[in-house]
């Protein structure tokens, strides 16, 4: 079967055709988190997996082999972790503190007073600023990395009524994506914290949705764990749901991709687990 279509473009314009795979992972494995510690945030960096687990941050090789307790001795539970462009690991804890760690896992700097003391999960970074979600005040806040000075925030007073923002992630478009969990939507913000748009992650036939964990894949699609519907949703740049990966009997907290397009998931349904989903030759790019 042959299909042809002719387009006329203005000078300087271009036509981009994107094809997104709906292929299922060809393999799914899992392993127990070291010492049965609670598994929350997860990131992959330089071929190693980092998992925030209570007052430690654990490190695994890409095949799930435990390497070490990379960070130990935190005084409050670390909920979420991320890396900056320089390769430094950061974490946010339940005391409302933001920590930056050095290459040996020691605390290089702690920022205090930026957040309410509760289970804040949202943490994102660009080259200059820290972005955090405060579940108590239902705000997203922005601070300078250099000195922790407040820059801006956004919430009800600024015209957007968040209801439990759990995780934050920067997209390939340079915008900040926020999981507005109890409102069942994603909120897309500029780096200056102005609202660009919102969109639902509820699929046809679903009564509600609870977006929790977020990650962008190497295919530039947004992957969202919908806790109430027990699945990871792959969402394309047009905000349509392309695919759903079932996560029945799992209590997902974090998502992360490696450079090959394989997906890693933290799960605390019963015994804390890390899951790995592998695609043949990675996710289509």
The 8 nearest C-alpha neighbors of each residue, nearest first, counted from 0:
[[1, 2, 3, 4, 5, 18, 16, 6],
 [0, 2, 3, 4, 5, 6, 16, 18],
 [3, 1, 0, 4, 5, 6, 16, 18],
 [2, 4, 1, 5, 6, 0, 7, 16],
 [3, 5, 6, 2, 7, 1, 14, 16],
 [4, 6, 7, 3, 8, 2, 14, 13],
 [7, 5, 8, 4, 14, 9, 3, 13],
 [6, 8, 5, 9, 10, 12, 14, 13],
 [9, 7, 12, 6, 10, 13, 14, 11],
 [8, 10, 12, 11, 7, 13, 6, 14],
 [11, 9, 12, 8, 13, 7, 14, 6],
 [10, 12, 9, 13, 8, 14, 7, 15],
 [13, 11, 9, 10, 8, 14, 7, 15],
 [12, 14, 15, 11, 8, 9, 10, 7],
 [13, 15, 16, 12, 8, 6, 7, 17],
 [14, 16, 17, 13, 12, 18, 8, 6],
 [15, 17, 14, 18, 13, 19, 236, 6],
 [18, 16, 15, 19, 284, 236, 235, 218],
 [17, 19, 20, 16, 284, 283, 218, 21],
 [20, 18, 17, 21, 283, 218, 284, 235],
 [19, 21, 22, 283, 18, 282, 241, 284],
 [22, 20, 242, 23, 19, 241, 233, 243],
 [23, 21, 20, 24, 278, 282, 25, 242],
 [22, 24, 25, 21, 278, 244, 26, 20],
 [25, 23, 278, 277, 26, 276, 22, 27],
 [24, 26, 278, 277, 23, 279, 27, 276],
 [27, 25, 277, 24, 276, 28, 278, 275],
 [28, 26, 276, 275, 277, 29, 24, 274],
 [29, 27, 275, 274, 26, 276, 30, 277],
 [30, 28, 274, 273, 275, 272, 27, 31],
 [29, 31, 273, 272, 32, 274, 63, 28],
 [32, 30, 272, 271, 33, 273, 35, 29],
 [31, 33, 272, 35, 271, 36, 34, 273],
 [32, 34, 35, 36, 31, 65, 57, 271],
 [35, 33, 36, 32, 31, 37, 271, 52],
 [36, 34, 32, 33, 271, 37, 270, 31],
 [37, 35, 34, 52, 32, 33, 38, 271],
 [36, 38, 52, 271, 53, 39, 35, 267],
 [39, 37, 52, 265, 271, 51, 36, 50],
 [38, 40, 252, 51, 78, 253, 265, 52],
 [41, 39, 79, 51, 253, 50, 80, 78],
 [40, 42, 50, 49, 253, 255, 254, 51],
 [43, 41, 49, 255, 48, 81, 44, 50],
 [44, 42, 48, 47, 257, 49, 255, 256],
 [43, 45, 47, 46, 48, 42, 257, 49],
 [46, 44, 47, 43, 48, 257, 258, 86],
 [45, 47, 44, 61, 43, 60, 48, 257],
 [48, 46, 60, 61, 44, 43, 45, 59],
 [47, 49, 43, 59, 58, 42, 60, 61],
 [50, 48, 58, 42, 41, 57, 43, 59],
 [51, 49, 41, 57, 56, 40, 52, 38],
 [50, 52, 56, 40, 39, 77, 38, 55],
 [53, 51, 38, 37, 55, 56, 36, 50],
 [52, 54, 76, 55, 77, 37, 51, 36],
 [55, 53, 76, 73, 77, 75, 52, 72],
 [56, 54, 71, 52, 70, 53, 51, 57],
 [55, 57, 51, 70, 50, 52, 69, 68],
 [58, 56, 68, 50, 69, 49, 67, 55],
 [57, 59, 49, 67, 66, 48, 69, 68],
 [60, 58, 65, 48, 66, 64, 63, 47],
 [59, 61, 47, 64, 63, 62, 48, 65],
 [60, 62, 47, 63, 46, 48, 59, 64],
 [63, 61, 60, 64, 59, 275, 47, 65],
 [64, 62, 60, 61, 59, 65, 30, 48],
 [65, 63, 60, 59, 62, 66, 61, 58],
 [64, 66, 59, 67, 63, 58, 60, 33],
 [67, 65, 59, 58, 64, 60, 68, 57],
 [68, 66, 58, 69, 57, 65, 59, 70],
 [67, 69, 57, 70, 56, 58, 71, 55],
 [68, 70, 104, 57, 67, 56, 58, 71],
 [71, 69, 56, 104, 55, 68, 105, 57],
 [72, 70, 55, 73, 68, 54, 69, 56],
 [71, 73, 74, 54, 55, 70, 75, 105],
 [72, 74, 54, 75, 71, 55, 76, 77],
 [73, 75, 72, 54, 76, 94, 92, 77],
 [76, 74, 73, 92, 54, 93, 94, 77],
 [75, 77, 53, 54, 92, 93, 78, 74],
 [78, 76, 92, 91, 54, 53, 51, 79],
 [79, 77, 92, 120, 39, 40, 91, 76],
 [78, 80, 40, 120, 90, 91, 77, 51],
 [81, 79, 90, 89, 40, 91, 41, 51],
 [80, 82, 89, 88, 42, 90, 83, 123],
 [83, 81, 88, 87, 86, 89, 84, 80],
 [82, 84, 85, 86, 87, 124, 88, 81],
 [83, 85, 86, 126, 82, 87, 125, 124],
 [86, 84, 83, 87, 82, 126, 88, 125],
 [85, 87, 83, 84, 82, 88, 44, 102],
 [88, 86, 82, 83, 85, 101, 100, 89],
 [87, 89, 82, 100, 81, 99, 86, 83],
 [90, 88, 99, 81, 80, 98, 82, 100],
 [89, 91, 80, 98, 79, 97, 77, 81],
 [90, 92, 97, 79, 77, 96, 78, 98],
 [93, 91, 77, 76, 94, 96, 78, 95],
 [92, 94, 117, 118, 95, 116, 76, 75],
 [95, 93, 116, 92, 96, 75, 117, 115],
 [94, 96, 116, 114, 93, 115, 92, 117],
 [97, 95, 111, 92, 94, 110, 91, 98],
 [96, 98, 91, 110, 109, 90, 92, 111],
 [99, 97, 109, 90, 89, 108, 91, 110],
 [98, 100, 89, 108, 107, 106, 88, 109],
 [101, 99, 106, 107, 105, 88, 104, 89],
 [100, 102, 104, 103, 107, 105, 87, 106],
 [101, 103, 104, 100, 87, 105, 88, 86],
 [104, 102, 101, 105, 69, 100, 70, 106],
 [105, 103, 70, 69, 101, 100, 102, 106],
 [106, 104, 100, 101, 103, 107, 70, 102],
 [105, 107, 100, 108, 99, 101, 98, 104],
 [108, 106, 100, 101, 99, 105, 109, 98],
 [107, 109, 99, 106, 98, 110, 100, 97],
 [108, 110, 98, 97, 111, 99, 96, 107],
 [109, 111, 97, 96, 147, 98, 108, 112],
 [112, 110, 96, 113, 109, 97, 95, 114],
 [111, 113, 114, 95, 96, 110, 115, 116],
 [112, 114, 111, 95, 110, 96, 115, 147],
 [115, 113, 95, 112, 133, 116, 96, 111],
 [114, 116, 95, 117, 135, 133, 113, 94],
 [115, 117, 94, 95, 93, 114, 118, 119],
 [118, 116, 93, 119, 115, 94, 95, 135],
 [119, 117, 93, 120, 78, 116, 92, 134],
 [120, 118, 117, 133, 134, 121, 93, 132],
 [121, 119, 79, 165, 166, 78, 118, 122],
 [120, 122, 166, 132, 167, 131, 165, 119],
 [123, 121, 131, 130, 167, 120, 132, 79],
 [124, 122, 130, 168, 167, 129, 131, 121],
 [125, 123, 129, 128, 130, 83, 126, 122],
 [124, 126, 127, 128, 83, 129, 123, 84],
 [125, 127, 128, 84, 124, 83, 144, 85],
 [128, 126, 125, 144, 143, 129, 145, 124],
 [127, 129, 143, 144, 142, 125, 124, 126],
 [128, 130, 124, 142, 141, 144, 143, 123],
 [131, 129, 141, 123, 140, 122, 124, 128],
 [132, 130, 122, 121, 140, 139, 133, 123],
 [131, 133, 139, 121, 138, 164, 134, 140],
 [132, 134, 138, 135, 137, 136, 119, 114],
 [133, 135, 137, 163, 136, 119, 164, 132],
 [136, 134, 133, 137, 115, 117, 163, 138],
 [135, 137, 138, 133, 134, 115, 154, 139],
 [138, 136, 134, 161, 133, 135, 163, 162],
 [139, 137, 154, 133, 136, 153, 132, 140],
 [138, 140, 132, 153, 152, 131, 133, 154],
 [141, 139, 152, 131, 130, 151, 138, 132],
 [140, 142, 130, 151, 150, 129, 152, 149],
 [143, 141, 149, 129, 150, 148, 147, 128],
 [142, 144, 128, 147, 148, 145, 146, 129],
 [143, 145, 128, 147, 146, 127, 129, 142],
 [144, 146, 143, 147, 127, 148, 128, 142],
 [145, 147, 148, 144, 143, 142, 110, 149],
 [148, 146, 143, 142, 144, 145, 110, 149],
 [147, 149, 143, 142, 146, 150, 144, 145],
 [150, 148, 142, 151, 141, 147, 143, 140],
 [149, 151, 142, 141, 148, 143, 152, 140],
 [152, 150, 141, 140, 149, 153, 142, 192],
 [153, 151, 140, 139, 141, 138, 154, 192],
 [152, 154, 139, 138, 157, 192, 140, 151],
 [153, 155, 138, 159, 157, 156, 160, 137],
 [154, 156, 160, 159, 158, 157, 161, 153],
 [157, 155, 158, 154, 159, 153, 160, 138],
 [156, 158, 154, 155, 153, 159, 152, 160],
 [157, 159, 155, 156, 154, 160, 153, 194],
 [158, 160, 155, 154, 157, 161, 153, 156],
 [161, 159, 155, 154, 162, 158, 137, 156],
 [160, 162, 137, 159, 179, 163, 154, 164],
 [161, 163, 181, 182, 179, 137, 164, 160],
 [164, 162, 134, 180, 179, 181, 165, 137],
 [163, 165, 179, 178, 180, 134, 132, 162],
 [164, 166, 120, 121, 178, 211, 163, 180],
 [167, 165, 121, 178, 120, 177, 212, 164],
 [168, 166, 177, 121, 176, 122, 123, 178],
 [169, 167, 176, 175, 123, 170, 213, 177],
 [168, 170, 175, 174, 176, 173, 171, 123],
 [169, 171, 172, 173, 174, 175, 168, 215],
 [170, 172, 173, 219, 169, 174, 215, 220],
 [171, 173, 170, 174, 169, 175, 219, 236],
 [174, 172, 171, 170, 169, 175, 190, 189],
 [173, 175, 189, 172, 170, 169, 188, 190],
 [174, 176, 169, 188, 187, 168, 189, 170],
 [175, 177, 187, 168, 167, 186, 169, 188],
 [178, 176, 167, 186, 185, 166, 179, 187],
 [177, 179, 185, 180, 164, 166, 210, 165],
 [180, 178, 164, 184, 182, 185, 163, 177],
 [179, 181, 209, 210, 183, 178, 182, 163],
 [180, 182, 183, 162, 163, 209, 179, 184],
 [181, 183, 180, 184, 179, 162, 161, 209],
 [184, 182, 208, 209, 180, 181, 210, 179],
 [185, 183, 199, 179, 198, 182, 200, 186],
 [184, 186, 178, 198, 197, 177, 179, 199],
 [185, 187, 197, 177, 176, 196, 188, 184],
 [188, 186, 176, 196, 195, 175, 197, 194],
 [189, 187, 194, 175, 195, 193, 192, 174],
 [188, 190, 174, 192, 191, 193, 175, 195],
 [189, 191, 192, 174, 175, 188, 173, 193],
 [190, 192, 189, 193, 188, 151, 141, 152],
 [193, 191, 189, 190, 188, 194, 153, 152],
 [192, 194, 189, 188, 191, 195, 190, 153],
 [195, 193, 188, 196, 187, 192, 189, 186],
 [194, 196, 188, 187, 193, 189, 197, 186],
 [197, 195, 187, 194, 186, 198, 188, 185],
 [198, 196, 186, 185, 187, 184, 199, 195],
 [199, 197, 185, 184, 200, 186, 196, 238],
 [198, 200, 184, 201, 185, 183, 197, 208],
 [199, 201, 184, 202, 208, 198, 183, 185],
 [202, 200, 208, 199, 205, 207, 203, 183],
 [201, 203, 205, 204, 200, 240, 208, 199],
 [204, 202, 205, 201, 206, 240, 200, 207],
 [203, 205, 202, 206, 201, 207, 228, 208],
 [204, 206, 203, 207, 202, 201, 208, 228],
 [207, 205, 204, 208, 201, 203, 202, 228],
 [208, 206, 205, 201, 183, 209, 227, 228],
 [207, 209, 183, 201, 227, 225, 210, 200],
 [210, 208, 180, 225, 183, 226, 227, 181],
 [209, 211, 225, 180, 178, 224, 223, 183],
 [212, 210, 224, 165, 178, 180, 225, 209],
 [211, 213, 253, 224, 223, 252, 254, 166],
 [214, 212, 223, 222, 254, 166, 211, 224],
 [215, 213, 222, 254, 255, 221, 216, 168],
 [214, 216, 221, 220, 222, 219, 170, 217],
 [215, 217, 218, 219, 220, 256, 214, 221],
 [216, 218, 219, 260, 284, 215, 282, 258],
 [217, 219, 284, 216, 220, 283, 282, 19],
 [220, 218, 217, 216, 215, 171, 221, 236],
 [221, 219, 235, 218, 234, 216, 215, 236],
 [220, 222, 215, 234, 233, 214, 223, 216],
 [221, 223, 233, 214, 232, 213, 215, 234],
 [224, 222, 213, 232, 231, 212, 210, 225],
 [223, 225, 231, 212, 211, 210, 230, 226],
 [226, 224, 210, 209, 228, 230, 227, 229],
 [225, 227, 229, 209, 228, 224, 210, 211],
 [226, 228, 209, 229, 225, 208, 207, 210],
 [227, 229, 226, 225, 230, 208, 209, 205],
 [230, 228, 246, 226, 247, 227, 225, 245],
 [229, 231, 245, 246, 244, 225, 228, 224],
 [230, 232, 224, 244, 223, 243, 225, 222],
 [233, 231, 243, 223, 222, 242, 234, 224],
 [232, 234, 222, 242, 241, 240, 221, 243],
 [235, 233, 240, 221, 238, 239, 220, 241],
 [234, 236, 220, 238, 237, 239, 241, 221],
 [235, 237, 238, 220, 234, 219, 239, 221],
 [236, 238, 235, 239, 234, 240, 220, 241],
 [239, 237, 235, 236, 234, 240, 198, 200],
 [240, 238, 234, 237, 235, 241, 236, 200],
 [239, 241, 234, 233, 242, 232, 238, 235],
 [242, 240, 233, 234, 239, 235, 21, 243],
 [241, 243, 233, 240, 232, 21, 244, 234],
 [244, 242, 232, 231, 230, 233, 245, 241],
 [243, 245, 231, 230, 232, 246, 242, 23],
 [246, 244, 230, 247, 229, 243, 231, 228],
 [247, 245, 230, 229, 249, 248, 244, 231],
 [246, 248, 229, 249, 245, 230, 250, 228],
 [249, 247, 246, 268, 250, 229, 269, 266],
 [248, 250, 268, 247, 246, 266, 251, 267],
 [251, 249, 268, 266, 267, 252, 248, 226],
 [250, 252, 266, 265, 249, 253, 267, 264],
 [251, 253, 39, 265, 212, 266, 40, 250],
 [252, 254, 40, 212, 265, 41, 264, 39],
 [255, 253, 264, 263, 214, 212, 213, 41],
 [254, 256, 263, 42, 262, 214, 41, 43],
 [257, 255, 262, 261, 260, 263, 216, 43],
 [256, 258, 259, 260, 261, 43, 262, 255],
 [257, 259, 260, 256, 217, 261, 46, 43],
 [260, 258, 281, 257, 261, 280, 282, 256],
 [259, 261, 281, 282, 258, 257, 256, 217],
 [262, 260, 277, 256, 257, 259, 276, 281],
 [261, 263, 256, 276, 275, 255, 260, 264],
 [264, 262, 275, 255, 274, 254, 256, 276],
 [263, 265, 254, 274, 273, 253, 266, 275],
 [266, 264, 273, 253, 252, 251, 38, 39],
 [265, 267, 251, 250, 272, 271, 249, 268],
 [268, 266, 271, 250, 269, 270, 272, 38],
 [267, 269, 250, 249, 266, 270, 248, 271],
 [270, 268, 267, 271, 249, 266, 250, 272],
 [269, 271, 267, 272, 268, 35, 31, 32],
 [272, 270, 267, 32, 37, 266, 38, 31],
 [273, 271, 31, 266, 32, 30, 265, 270],
 [272, 274, 265, 29, 30, 264, 266, 32],
 [273, 275, 29, 264, 263, 28, 272, 265],
 [274, 276, 263, 28, 262, 27, 29, 277],
 [277, 275, 27, 262, 261, 24, 26, 263],
 [278, 276, 261, 26, 24, 25, 27, 275],
 [277, 279, 24, 281, 25, 282, 280, 261],
 [278, 280, 281, 25, 277, 24, 282, 26],
 [281, 279, 278, 282, 259, 283, 260, 277],
 [282, 280, 260, 278, 259, 279, 261, 283],
 [281, 283, 260, 278, 284, 218, 280, 261],
 [284, 282, 20, 281, 218, 19, 280, 260],
 [283, 218, 282, 217, 19, 219, 281, 18]]
